[in-house]
Amino acid sequence: MRNRLVLFIALISLFLGCKDQNKTTGLSQMQEVMAIHDEVMPEMSTIAKLVGELKSKADSTEQGLKYASSMEDLQDSHKAMMDWMQGFGSRFTSDEILNGAPLSEEKQEWLDEEEKKVVALKKQMLKSIEEAQNLMQN
C-alpha cells in the first residue's frame, strides 16, 4: 500500500512539473510559441535551397518522381509556415506577441491552438528537410 502511495505522489509531482514547465523556464506560453517559430524560421532558407536542388532532378523516372515528391513535401512545409504566420499575426496584436500583454479568455484558447499548430509545423518542416537531405545523399 505504501508503494502505491509513493507511486501516486510521484506521478502527481511529474504531472504538475510538466504542467508548470513554462514557469521553470521563465518563459510565457506566448514566448514559448515564438521560440518554436524562431527556431524553425531559419530552416525556410534550407527548404528553398533543397527545393532548388530537387527541382533540377525531378522528372518522370522512378527516382525523379521521388525527388518531385520530396520537393512537394518541402513546398508544403514552406506554405504551412507562411500560412501559420499569417494566421497567427491576424489573431494577436504586436503588443500581445512582443510585450506579453494580457490575453482575453478567447485569445488564450487561440494561443493554446496556435501552440499545437506550431509544434506540428516544426515536426513537418524538420521531417521534410531530413527526408530531402537523405534522398539527396543517395
N, C-alpha and C positions, 0 to 999 in steps of 0.2 A: 504494500500500500504506500509506503514511504517513497519507493522508487517511482510510482506513478505520480505522486505529488511533485517530486523533484522534476520529472519529465514535463509535467503540465506547466510548472513555473518556468522552466527553460523555454518551452515553446511560446508561452505568452511573452517572455522577455525578447525572444527572437522576433516575434511578430511586431511588437512595439518598436523594437530597434530599427526594423526595416521601414516601418511607417514614419519614423522620425528621422530618417536618413538625411533629408534635406536640412534639418536643424543642426545636425552634427557637422555638415559640410559648410554651414553658414550661408548657403545659397537658398534663395526663394525658389518656388516652383517655376516662376517666370524665368529666373536666371538659369535654372537647370534646362528648360526648354531652349533657351537661346544658346546655351553652351553646346547642346547637341547640334543645333543648327550651325554654330560657328565651327564645330569640329568637322562636319562633313561638307560645308560650303567650299573649302579649297579643293575638294575632290571633283568639283564641276570642271576644272581645267583638265584633270586626269580623264574624265569622261569624254571631253571634247577631243583630246589627243587620241584616245583609243578609238573613238568613232572614226576619226580620220584615217587611222591605220587600218581598221577593219573595212572601211568603205572601199579601199583600193583592192581588197582581197575578196570581196563579196561577188559571187557570180552564181551560175546555175549548177555548178558541180556540187557533189555532196559536201565537200569541205567548204566550198564557197557559201553554201546555204547555212552552214554552222556560223561562219563569220557574219552573215547577214542577220541571223537570229540574235547573236550576241550584240551586234550593233543596235538592233531594235530594243533589246533589253536596256542598253546604256541610254538610248534616246528616251525610253520610257522613264528611267530614273531621273534624267535631266528634266523632263516635263513635270514629273511628280514634285521635284524640288521647287520649280518655278510656280507651280500651282499652289503648293503648300505656303510658300512665302506670300503670294498674293492673298490667299485666304486668311492667313494669319494676320497680315497687315490690315485687312479690312475689318477684322474683329476687335482689334485692340488699338488704343491710341499710343502715340510715341511716349507719352508720359507713363502709361502703364507698362510699356515694354522696357523703356530705358531707365525710368526713375522709380519703378516699383509702386506706382500709385495704386491705391486700394481698388479691388475689383468688386463689382456687384456680384450677387449670387449667380446670376445668369452667366456673367463673364468668367466666373470661377469654373462653372461647368464647361464652358467653352475651352478654358485652359486645360482642364482635365482631358478633353477630347484632343486638343492640339498636341498635348504631350504624347498621347498614344500614337497619333499620326506621325510625329517627328521621329519617334523611336522606330516605327515601321519603315519610314522613309530612309533612315540611316541604314537599316538592315538591307533594304532593297538596293540602295546605292552601292554599299560595300560588296554585296553579293555580285551585282552585275559587273563591277570593276574586277573583282577577283576572277570571275569566270572568263572575262575577256582577256585578262593577263595570262591566265593559264592556257587559253586557246592560242594566244599569240606565241607562247613558248613551245607549243607542239609543232 
